[in-house]
C-alpha cells in the first residue's frame, strides 16, 4: 500500500539586532516532544502555495507575520511520508496571541543547531549559507 506524501512548508525567520553580531533565528517549541524546538512549519492546506502555508504556519505558531524570502535548497528529511519546503523570512508584524501551547525563542544563527533536532540541521545550514551570501 502506498501513502500520499504530506506536503509541509516552513520558515527560517531571522532578524538583526545591534547587540548581537549575527542574525537571530526564530524557533518554536514542539507539541510532541517536551523541551524540543523546531522552525515554524506545518501542512500545506488545499489551494495554498508553499509560501502562503509557510507564512500562515509561522503566524499561527509564533505570532509573527513574515515576509517570505528566498526558497532554501531542497530539504531531504529521510522521511518517506513528508515533503518539506523552507524559506528564509523576515518579520513584518506581530500578533498579540499565537498557539498557547508553544513558546518562541530567538537564537543566534551559530547556536541554533544546538537547540534543534538533527532532523533540521540541514535547514539551518542552508539558511546560514544563504544569509552569508547576502
Protein Blocks (a to p, Z undefined) as FASTA:
>chain_A
ZZddddddddddddddfkbcbdcddddddfklghiacdddddddehiafklmmmmmmmmm
nopacddddddddddehpakbccdddddddfbdcfbdcfkbccddddfklmmmmpcfklm
mmmmmmmmmmmmZZ
